[in-house]
Amino acid sequence: LSEAETTQISKYLSLVLRHKPEMIGLALDENGWTDVPTLLHALSRRQITLSLADLRHVVATNNKQRFAFNDDQTRIRANQGHSVEVALGYEEKQPPALLYHGTTVRYVGDILEEGLKKQSRHHVHLSADEATARTVGQRRGKPIVLGVKAAEMAAAGHSFYQSANGVWLTEHVPPAFIEPL
Ligand code: HQG
């Protein structure tokens, strides 16, 4: 596979494994997995002929590690970014005392009033360090970093999870646990 073909296949895989499996007649299980032979067959019916070695190459060389095989390599899924409902199996974890949320100054008024909401994602995203949070906030304008009293929240019964790439996740952060730094 050329680099261009590899990128093109990766984009197509993101589309079917995150958003529209039914487009090529696939189904994902509740954890987002689909069968590798079934995937290869479904692709070949759409004139995308890939060997198992090609698919392994696409997965291994992906710059953001967007896909993963299961242990015996019979199933594949996207690691994140789904719009279809899947449970990726994040484990509940005790958070540190303080986590950070990077946002932009124009959202702060609303956030302090109604808390941090997950908007279109599956969770509110929190960072373990201030610098990472600042980078996240910068995507949306003049950044500001808010502190989240995570250990206190956990003690009050809120669940926290950590993704494979280190992002902290929770359902909602009530205003009482948010402190401007
Ligand atoms: C804001 C990227 C008004 C919130 C990044 C944020 C991150 C509110 C925006 C990851 C609010 C949602 C997540 C409220 C929250 N009123 N605004 N009550 N509550 N907001 O993109 O945290 O490339 O869904 O502050 O690196 O910015 O996708 O979340 O500004 O890790 O892998 O609503 O996305 O990673 O924006 O970013 P987002 P986020 P990926």
Boltz pocket constraint, residues with backbone or C-beta under 6 A from the ligand:
constraints:
  - pocket:
      binder: B
      contacts: [[A, 102], [A, 103], [A, 104], [A, 107], [A, 110], [A, 111], [A, 114], [A, 115], [A, 116], [A, 117], [A, 118], [A, 119], [A, 120], [A, 121], [A, 124], [A, 125], [A, 136], [A, 137], [A, 140], [A, 167]]
      max_distance: 6.0
